[in-house]
Amino acid sequence: MSDLEFEDEDYSPSDSTLPRRESLRVSAEEAGLRLDQVLARRLPDVSRTRLAEIAKAGGVSVEGRSAAPKLRLAGFELIELELPPRDEDLAFSPEPIDLAIIHADADVLVIDKPPGLVVHPAAGNWRGTLLNGLLHFDAALARVPRAGIVHRLDKDTSGLMVVARNETAQTHLVRQLQARTVSREYVAIAQGHLNAPLRVDAPIGRHPRQRTRMAVVSEAKGGKAAATRVSPIEALAEHTLIACLLETGRTHQIRVHLQSLGHPLEGDATYGAKPWRKYPAWTAAVQAFGRQALHARRLAFVHPQSGATLEFESQLPDDFTRLLAILRGAPQ
């Protein structure tokens, strides 16, 4: 996908965004131990690495003086420290991020996501995400799990997403996704030629050896049912411009299914796209593009309040259009 199914978790802000202060009195039994050993014993919920980093930065005092982690303690000293919030604790904070909002009402937002924007905070991307921008756009979204996000697009996939503005709307949209009644069509550039429409019905799960990737995996081995309808739009010199209609929403679904056909998305080195070494102009164009050629072009769903079917379409972004123009030409 583009889309990623969520587990039941609530990301509403909490007091973890505030510094945590601790005051500890060394016991007689702890006399002779090093400062880092005492801290590890008294604060088992904080990693030793983090405690050592705070101490090395001067954030731990013993009897009012900054102390090194290896300081030997005599007993009965007062240890004071302040634990600053971690990046992940601050992840769910508002940030002024320019969002292309193409529809807004009291219940839903429809956003045209640019390539390069991470949807949800995670390791390596705790700030600067769509979620942070949503919280800045509408502070009330802090009261909605995941700030109203019900499905994701990969960082480097562009296009349309729907966001719920309240829990009632969120529940309604999640049920539509589960019932497969939300229509999501993507445009992609696949390597090689696909000459006729087809339906890929192949379960997807975590790759058995490369855990950061997904793969076609049997349901007996943990794969989940996944189906994608693929239709050629235009035959190019060595590629095919295609439309992909999701029937399900698994992580990296389109990318994995196209790889399984032997036609990976152009620019998607993670799932098998090969560089065009014999065509320097193409190689340079794909490198400048810098992502998989995938765009969420059409989105349709039933409005949670009115019951009307809403349909939206997004134009191809400029970088996609430029790459397509180069790949339409003869190899150079």
Summary of the structure (lengths in Angstrom):
residues: 332
radius of gyration: 25.1
end to end distance: 32.2
largest distance: 81.1
contacts: 1054
relative contact order: 0.14
helix: 26%
strand: 27%
